[in-house]
Amino acid sequence: MINMEEETVIELGNIGKESLLWGENNTATEAAGMTFYVNSLSGREMESLTAISDTFLPSVSVDGGELDVDTAAFFRCSASMAGTPERVDEKNENVSWKAIGYKGPDPYFKKQSKTMKQTAKDDQQQHKEDVHEEEADLDGPLYKGLIDMQLPRDIVADSLRKVGFPVTLKHKKTGASSLSSPSLVVKCDAVVVGSGSGGGVIAGVLAKAGYKVLVLEKGSYIARRNLSLLEGRTMDQMYLSGGMLATDDMGMVVLAGSTVGGGSTINWSASIRTPKHVVNEWSGQYELELFDSKLYNEAMDAVCERMGVQSEISVEGFTNAVLRQGCQELGYPVKNIPRNSPPDHYCGWCCMGCKDGRKKATSETWLVDLVDSGNSAILPGCEAIKVLHRKGRNRKIATGVAFEFEYKGVKDICIVESKVTIVASGALCTPHLLKRSGLKNANIGKNLHLHPVTMAWGYFPDTNAASDGWPEEEKKSYEGGIMTAMSTVVADFNKSGYGAVIQTPALHPGMFSCLMPWISGTDIKIRMCKFSRTAHIFALARDKGSGTVNSPNSISYQMEAEDEHNLQKGIEKVLRILAAAGAEEIGTHHCKGKSINVKKVSSHEFERFVKEESSRPLRDLSTRMCSAHQMGSCRMGIDPKTSVVNQMGETWEVEGLYLADTSVFPTALGVNPMVTVQAIAYCTAQSVVEILRRKKSNY
């Protein structure tokens, strides 16, 4: 076991090393890169879990003479033999990785991280006064602006005061903190709830303008050095509900970020400007002049410049190369996707955090502006529980936020008193906070859009590469830029604007195995052995169907027939693209798990398969559906009867309360929303700056 004192590095500003850099529940084993989960199941529960695990992943008898040693061992090993029930995650190795052609965490990152840690340790011993640059590389550029709420209250208060926040510390001899008796009261110009693409932008703009901004983020901050780049650990640390969120009917898996930087920290880099047909719809049909204004165009320019958005690709990864090749063979339109990463950013692990900061999430851009301002701070692990407000002449007036966090196993409650309050918790969490805060607008939580996604897959064996040189044998499905190519062959941008775009996902072994239809223990192991050369391509619909956010963990959603039809058209094209690109075998995620060997069937059989698979219903829970974009649950409008906020982002109900996330979208967007939400937040920030200029400072 590693001596923790030997792993200590120079103290970073206001950060508490143990909780913020190592992550929660720090132990020596975690510091050593060995992640284990505490098992609290009873004996009978463990027996049941073991039986279930071994049903899905049994030991399969194989003829070892035809398989390599690793693959043969993979087939013979059952879930319980691998220790899955006791430890539902990897540590640093996994018995299946070699068999399925998976490298685990980015090998370059593991080597780089080890070297950087040793360098920092050496620097600490030899040059203690000159380690800040090394620390920034290891931990990211936010370390000076993070406040560790796990430190004693007086230290937290002093840290906030050093940044310039007036703080009142409530010393208690007995009793727990509450809304009426908080342990800490902080005053600021603006409090921002959420640090993602919306909250990060508005916080950065306000701080750079000279205002004192406090950012509350319920997720944790994971330093670069401590990214696991493993699915299980990452889901727990950086995704809402541990990545295990679904609609109430279990019809759609929903992925949303919950960490410093929000979704921008774990998204797939696509940085697409608001499509012109959407701008026309929002400004015309919905009469929102903002979207056809000079300000909005300037906002899109500003956010794209800040994120370093560009469209060049040095080397294209396996799956995107398949999409591009298939489209070119069929004459379908295909183009490069603008990304907030450089041309040579060949990283398939960005869904688990960016190892080097070259993907420009808000934690590498706007939040850096906030930290560099010297007058603001970020509080990770703090969840807003209520927007505070008082009575005004015509409507309520926002006065701040109450938030809670866990300190030494007990919930602690603090208050932020602010001149303006910005909620940017995302389309799934913002409605719940507003309702808990007493807002009554009937549109809160309604009109939720999810950009439903359905996928098809194609298998490209290594022997293909050996025979014709493409796709290259060394390329693997999980490597390379996650999104670099896109087709609009069924997008219908020039007519209704409601269709489907065709793109590629990030799928590592865990998510891959969850999405592939389970037919038998033998079949899933065969599928997993093909993992590294199986390309997935999806159709994403701009949905007219909508749902309701009842709470962050309860989402009802109903897809409309037109959305289903658009996705069916999309999956038909996807199957053809995969075949045209040279796939040996193609299939969908329908529960029956049907597939076809493209090389061994006639053109008639191929056409029949494509027609049958693309016409299957998608609203009957027989095909796995996914969503990585949620929007519209507190939409913007010109009438409080049909919307929650006005064009400045301010709520109709409460003066000084602004929303700055995807919840304000008037409709579904139809493409990846990062640029659009940042542009809207940038515009909202300009409105908030004007309000703050009119208010006299009390500091």
N, C-alpha and C positions, 0 to 999 in steps of 0.2 A: 504493500500500500504506500502511496506517495505521501511524503511529508508535506503538508500544506504550506508550511513556512517557506519551503524551498520553491514553491510555485508563486509566492507573492511577488507582485510587481509594484512599481511606483504608484502611489495614490493619485488618482485622476480627478482633479477638481473636486466636485461635490459628489462624485459617484461612490457608493458603497460597493467595493469590489465584489464581495461574496454574492450579493443578490442580483446585481445588475450585469456583471460580466460573466460570472459562471452560470447565471440563471437561477431560478428558484430551487429550493431544497438542495443547496450545494452540499456535496459530499466529496470525499477524497476519490471515490471511484469515478464520479462524474468528471472531476478534474483530470483524471487519467484517461478520459475518453471512453469510459466504460459505463454505459447507461443501463440501469436496471429498473424495473418497475416493481413497487411493493405489492405483493399479492395478499389481499385481504379476504379471499374467498374461503368458505367453510370446506370441510372435507367432501361433503356431498356435492357442493357447487363445483369443486375442482374436478370431481369425477365426471360430472355432466359436461363441463367445458372440455375435458380431455376426450370424451366420447364424440362430442360434436366436432372437435378439431380433427380427430382421426378419421371421421367420416368424410370430411372434405379433403383432407390430405392424408390418405392411408399409405402404408408401406406397399409398394407394388413390386411383384416379382418380375425380374427382367433377366434376359440373357446377357450377362456381362461381357460376353465375347464380342458383341457388336457395338458396345458403348464404351466411351472413355471412362476412366476411373471416377471422375467427378460426377458425370451424368448417372452412372450406375448407382453411386452412393445416394444421389438425390432421389432416385426412384425408390430405393430400398428404405429411405428414411421417412418415417411418419411424422406428423406434427408433434406428437408427444415425445418421440425419440429426439426431436430437435429442441425440445424444451419450450415449445410455443405456449402451452397453457400457463406455464410459470412465468414466462418472460415474453410478453406479446410485443416484442420488438427486437431489433438487432443490437449488438454492442459494436464491435469494430469489424467483425467478420460474420458471415452467414454461410451455412453449409450449402445453400442453394446457389450462391452467386456465380461460382465458376461454371456450374452446370447450365445456367441460363444466360451466361455471357455478360454478366453485370459486374461492374467495377466497384460498386458501393459508392461511398462519397467520392467526389472528384479527386482522383489520385494526385493531381497537381496541387490542389488545395491542401491536402493532408501533408504533403511534403513541404509546401510553402509555409503552412501554419507552424509546423514543428521547427523549421529554421528560424522563423520570425520570433517565436517564443524564446528560443535559445539566445538569439541575438539580443532581445530585450533584457533577458536575464543577465547576459554578459555586460550590457550597457549599464544596467543598474549597479552592478558590482564595481565597474571601472569608471563610469561617468554619470553619476547619479543626477547631476545637474542638467543633463542634456538628453532626455529621453522622450520629450514630448512628441517629436516627429515620429519616432518609432511607435509610440502609443497610439497616435492617430491612425497609423497603418494597421495596427493590430485590432483596434477597437472601433474604428470609424470616427468621423469628425464631430460627433455629438457629445463626446464624453464630458466636456467642460460644462455642458448645459443640462445634464441630467441630475435630478435630485432623488436620492435614495430614501424613500419613506420608511425603510426598515431600520434606519438609524434612530437614536433617541430623539424625542421631540425638540429638545433644546438645540441639538445639532442641526436638525432639519430647519428650524426657525432661523438659526444663524446663517445657514447656507442660502436661504431665501433672501435674507436681509443683505447679504453680500452682493446679490444681483440687483438689489434696489427695491425689493418688495416690502412694504410695511406689514409686519406680522405681529399678531397678538397670540401669545401662548397661554392657554388655559390650563393651569396646574390643578390637578385633581388628587385629592387624598383617597377618595373612594368613588365608586360608580363608573359606569361606562359612558363614553361620549354618545351624543345624540344630536339631532337636528337643532334642538333648543339649547344644547350644551356641548358644542363641538370642542375638540381638543386643540384646534388651531384655526385661526382666522387670518386669511391672506387678502390683501387689497391689491388690485391691479386695474389697468385700463381695460383690458379685454381678457376674458377666459375663453379658451377654445377647447371643446370637448371632442377629442379625436385628432389623430396626427397623420391621416392618410392623404390621398390626393386632394381632398377638399380642405380639411383642417390644416394640413401642412402648408398649403399655399397661403391661406388667409393669415395664418400665424406668422409666416415669414414676411409677408408684405407689411403687416402692421408693426412688427418688431423693427423692421428695417426703416420704417417711417418714424421711429423714435418712441413708440408706445410700449408700455410694460405689458407683456403678454405671458400668460401662464397656460400651458398646454397640459390637459389631462388625458392620459392614454391608459385604458384599462388593460391593454396587453403589456407584455414585458419587452425589454430591450435586450436583444441578443447581439453581443459584440461579434465582429467578424471572426475573431479568433475562436469563438465558441459556437459558431454554426456547426451543427452536426452533419448537415446535408444528408440526413437519413429521414425517410418519410415519417416514421412513428414519432420520433422526438420532435420533428419540425411541426407536425400537425398539432401536437400537444401545446407547443410553445407559441406558434405564430398564426394559427387558424381559429376562427370562431367555432366554439363548441368542439375543439379538437379535430376539426375537419369531418365530424360525424353528424352533420346537419342535413336534414331532408325535409321536404314538404310533409304536411300532416298525413297525406295518403301514401307516403313513401314513394311517390311517383318520380321525384326528382332529387338527385344529390345536389346540395348547395355548398359551394366553397366560397368563403369570404375571409379576408385577412383580419387578424386581431393581434397587432404588435406595433411597436413604434414604426411609423411609416405606413401602417395599414396595408391595404391591398397592393400599394405600389412596391412594397418590399418583397412580395412573393408572386407578383404577376409575371406575365410572359413577355413583357417589353413592348408590345404593340402600342404605337402612339399615333393614332389616326385622328385627323382633324374632323370636326363635326361635318358630316356630309352636307352638301349644298341642298339636297332635297329635304333634309331634316331642318336645316336653317329656314328654308322657305315655308315649311309646314308650321314650325313654331312661331315664326314671325307673322305669317299670313293667317292660317286657320285659327291659331291660338292667340293672335294679336299681341304677341310678346315682342315689342320693338327692339328689345335688348339684342336679340340674336341677329338682327340685320343691321346692327349699328357699327360704327367705326370702333367703338370701345371693345366690342366682342372680337372683332378681327384683330385688333391690337393685342387683346388678351391671348388669343391663340398663338400669335407670333411670340409673345413674351414667354409663355409656358413652354413652347417648343424649343425656344432658344435656351431657356434655363435648363431643360432636360437634355440638351444636346441631341435633339431628334434628327435622325438622318436615315437614308434608305439604302445605303451601300452594304454589300456583303462580301467579305473576303473569301470565305469558304462556306458553302451551304451544307447544313447537316442532312443526315439520311432522309428523315421523313419529309422535310420541306423540298428536298431534291426530288423525291417521289411525286409529290403534288405538282411541282413545276413540270417535270418530265411528262406526266400523264396529261396535263392540260395542253402542253405544246403538241403532243401527239394527236390529240383530239381537236385542236384548234379552239379550245376554250380560252377565254381571257385569263391571264395570270399576271400578277405584278408584285413588286417588292413591297413589303410592309414597312412603313417607317417605324423606327425603334428608338428608345431612349438609351441606346448603348452603341458603342463604336462598331465599325465594320468587322473587326476581328474578334468580336466578343462571341466566341464559340463555346457557349456554356449552356448545358441542358439542365443545370441544377438550380436555375434562378427561381424556380417555384419554391425553393427552400431557403431563400435569401441569397444575396449577391456576395460572393466570397471576397471580391476585391473592390467593390464600390463603383465599378465601371457601368453598371446599370443604374441610371440616375433616378432612383426613388426619391421621395420627399426627404428621407433620412440622409440623402447625399446632396440635396439641393436647397429647397425652401427652409427646411428645419435647420440647415447649416447657417442660412442667413439669420435665422432667429437666434441661434447660439452666438454667432459672431457679433450680433448687435450689442451683446454685453448687458442687456436690460431685460432679458426674458429667460424662461426655464421650462423644462419638460418634466412631468411627473409620471413615470411609468407605473403600472400596477395600480392605478387609481381609477375607480369607476364612478362616473357621475350618477347620482341617485335622484336628484331633483333640481330643476331649474327654479331658482328663487325669484319671486316677483312681488310687487306691492300694487296697491290700487293707484290708478292714475285718474286724470280728469275724464278721458274718453275710453281708455282701455288700460289693461295692466301694464306695468313697467318692469322689465327684467332688472334684477339687482345682483345676480350672481348664480353660483352653483354650489350645491352640497355634494360632496363626494366621499366615498368610503374605500378603505383598503384594509388588508389583514396585517395586523402587527402583533407578533408573538402569539399567534393563534386566535386573536380576538379582533372583531371588526372595529375599526376606528373611523370616526366621522369628522371631517373638516369642512370649513366653509371658505369659499372664495367670493369676495365682494368685488364686483366689477361694474364699469360704466356701460359696457356692452357685453353680451353673451352670445357666443357662436357655438352651435351644436353641429358637429360633423361626424357623427358616430356611424354613418352608413345607413343604407336604406332599410336594413333589418333591425338596427338598434335605435335609431333616432325616433321613430314613432313611439316606441315603448317609453322612452325617457320623457317625451312630451306629454303622453297620457299620464304618467306617474306624477308629472308636475302640475296636473290640473287643467291642461288645455282641452277644450271641448270640440274643436273644429271636427266636423264629421268626416272630413277627407283624410285625417291623420291615419296612416296605416293602410289606406285603400289605394287602388290603382297600381299595385306592385307589378312590375315587369321583370322577367328573369332571363331573357335571351335563351330559350331552351335549346339544348344541343343534343344531337344524336350522331353516333359515329359508325364508321365501317373500318375494316382492317384488311391489310394485305400482307402476305408472308413472302419475303424475298430471301431464299436460302443463299448461303455463302457461295454455293456452286455456281449460281448465276454470275456473280462477280468474277469467278475464276474463268468462266467461258467467254463473256463479252466485256468485262471490265466495268460494268455498271449494274447496280450500285456498288461502289467500291467495297471490297470485302472487309476493310478495316472500319468502316462506318457502322455505328450502332444507333438504334432507334432513340436512345435517351440522350445522345450527345448532340452538340451543336446548338445554334440559336433556336430557341423554341418556336418562334414565329418569324419567318422571313418571307414567306410566299402566301398569296391569297388569290382566290378566284371569285369573281362576281357573276359567274355564268347563270346563276338563278337568283341574283340579288334584286332584280327588277327595280334598280335605282332610278331609271328614266321614266317609269310609269307610276305605279302606286307607291314605290319606296318601301313596300313590305314584301320581302322575299327572304333569302338566306345567303349568307356568305360562307365560303368554304375555306377552312384554315386547318392548322395542325395543333395538337395538344402536347403538353408535357406529361408523359406517363412513365413513372418508375415502377418497379415490380409490384408494390403493394396495390396501387391504384389500378394497374393493368390487370392483376388477378381478380380484383373486385368487379371490374367491368366486363371481363370476358365471361360468356355464359358457362355455367358449371354443368357439365353433363355427367362426369364421373371423375373419380380420383385419378384414374389413369389419363383421361383426356386432359384434365387441367395441367397435369405435369408435362404432357407432351406440348401443350400450348405454351407453358412457361419456358420450356427448352427452346422455343422459337421466339421468345420475347425480344431478344436484342436485334432481330431482323424482321420484326413485325411493325409495319408502319400503320399508324392510325391517322385518319383524316375525318374531320367533322363538318357538319352543316349547322350553322347558328342562325336561328330565325329572329327577325325583328318582330316581336310578338304583339298581336292585338289583344290576345287573352291577358287576363290580369288576375291578381290575387290580393290577399289581405295579410298584413303582418299583425298577428294577435299578440305575439311577444317575440323576442329574438329566437326562441326555440320552437315557435309555433307559427307556421306559415301555410296558409291555404292558397291553392293556385289552380286555375282551370285554363288549360290551353284551348284556344278556339280551333274550329275545323280548318280555317284558312291557314293557321300557323302549322297545323299538322300536315296539310297539303304541301306547304312550302318546304317543310323538312323532308317530306317524302321525295319531292323533286330533287332536293339537295343530295339525299343519300343515293338516289339513282345515279347522279353525276359522279359522286364519290366512288361508287363501285366501278364505274367505267374508267375513271382516272387511275385507280389502283391497277386494274387489268392492263390498261394501255401503257402504264409505266413498267410493266413486266412482272407483276406479282404472279407467283405460282399458285397461290391459294387466296381467296377472298371470302369475307363473311361480315356479318353484322353482330350487334349485341342483343339480338332477339333471344328470348329465353330458350328456344329450341336449339339454338346454336348451329344453325345450318351454315354450311360453307361449300365451296366448289373449287375443284382444281382446274384453274383456267387453262392449263396446258393440255389437259386430257379430255376436254369436252368440245362438242361441236359448237358452232356459232349459234345454232338454234337453242341448244341447251343453255348456253351462256345467257342469251336474251331472256329466256324463260326465268332463269334464276334471278337476274337483275330485276325483272318486272315483279316477280313474287316478293322478293325481299324489300323492295322499295315501296311496295303498296301495303305492307303490313301496318296495322293501326299502331299509333304511338301514344294513345291516351288510355290504354287499357292495362297499364303496368307490365306489359309483356316485354318491353324493351327498355333498358336502362337509359334514363335521361339525366342530363347534368346541367348545372348552371354555375357560371363563375362571375356573372354580372347581375347585380340587383339594382333596381332603380324605380323612381316614380312614386314612392309611398308617402311623400309629403310634397306633392308637386307644385310647381310654380304656375301662377295664372293671374288673370286680371280681375277675378271675382272671388271673394271669400267663400261663396257658396259652392264653388267647384275646385278650389285650390287651398293650399296651406300658407304659401308665402307669395309676396309680390315680386316684381321684377328686380328689386334691390336685394332679394333674399330674406327680407324681414317678414316675420310671421304676422298675419292679420290680427291675431289675438293679443300678442304681447309686444309692446314697443321695446326696441333695443334687443330683441331676441332674433338672431339670424340663423339660417340653416345654410350649410355650405358642403353638401355632399350629393351623391347620385339620387338621393330621395327627392330632390327638387326637379328632376327631369319631367317635362310635361307628358312625354310618351316614352316608349322604348326607343333606343337610339339606333340599334341595328349593327353597330360596330363596337369595337373595344372602347370603353368610355373614359379612359384616363385623361386624354387631352380635353375632352368636353367638360368633365367635372372640374379640372384645374382652371380652365378658362372661365367657367361660371364663378368659381370661388375667387378668382382674380378680380372679376367685375364686382362681386359682392364686397371684396376688400376695399375697393375704391369708395364705395358707399359708406362703409364703416369708418374709413379714414376721415371723410367729411363730417360725419357725426362726432367723432372724437375731437376734431379741431374746434368744434363749437362748444365743447364741454371744457370748463376750466379744470386744470389739474389741481389735485389736492396735495401733491407731493412737493 
